[in-house]
Structure formats: C-alpha cells, structure tokens
Amino acid sequence: MTIEAEHAADLIKHFGIGSRASIATVLNGTGYFAVTPEAPYDSRLSTADQTRQLLCKAEARLARIGSGKDRLAFVAIILVDMKDYQAVNAVWDEWVKDIVPPARVCLEARLASPDLKVEMIMVSAVP
C-alpha cells in the first residue's frame, strides 16, 4: 500500500467491518450506508412492515455513526415493485413528520434476496 493509500484509508471510519462490506462508513463528516429489513428477511411481511423494520434499523445505524434522522441529507428508496410506493410513503411520511425531510429518490429494482421488498441507501451529516 502506498503512503497516499494509507492516508486515504485513515480518513474513512468504518463501522461493522465484514469480509464483503462495512455496515457504514464516515468520511469528512458524511455517513454512508445501505439498510434492509431485519434478517432473515420475511417475505410474508408487507412492504410497509418491512419498511418499518428497515427504518428502525436505520435509526440505530445513524446513532452508531453519531448521526440521526434529522441529519439525513439524501435517501434512495429501492422497491421491488412500484405498486408498493404509496404504502412505503405512508410509513416514510410518519417517520419524517417531526424533521425536515432529506432529499429522496424512489426506484424500482430487483434486490439481492427474493424475500426483500425494500432497501434504502442513506447519506447523513455526522458532526
């Protein structure tokens, strides 16, 4: 590893380091992570229920990196089926009702597990 690469690695704080990925990273006061519902994923749950699980997990992850939902800058919501868009919005709207909501996008895509119905990518300020 070069000196430049070592220095760059020192700038990034990693949380929950695994063999494939870290649970979250923080660089220059910005936190990055993806979040899914509780594993093992339960395909019997509605997309709204999976979203509630996911947002609970997101709050814990934000706290772990020293941030909070009030410091979210951007969220990408990934749905397996856009027919669930309104159900997810109802859960989301309840979750953000007491904060200034972040910028957001919602996409439809196939996810890594057939039991997953929703996943989110979050970017937050970390003081």
Secondary structure as UniProt FT lines:
FT   HELIX           3..11
FT   STRAND          12..17
FT   STRAND          22..27
FT   TURN            28..29
FT   STRAND          30..35
FT   TURN            43..44
FT   HELIX           47..64
FT   TURN            65..66
FT   HELIX           69..71
FT   STRAND          72..79
FT   HELIX           82..84
FT   HELIX           85..96
FT   TURN            97..98
FT   STRAND          103..108
FT   TURN            114..115
FT   STRAND          118..125
//
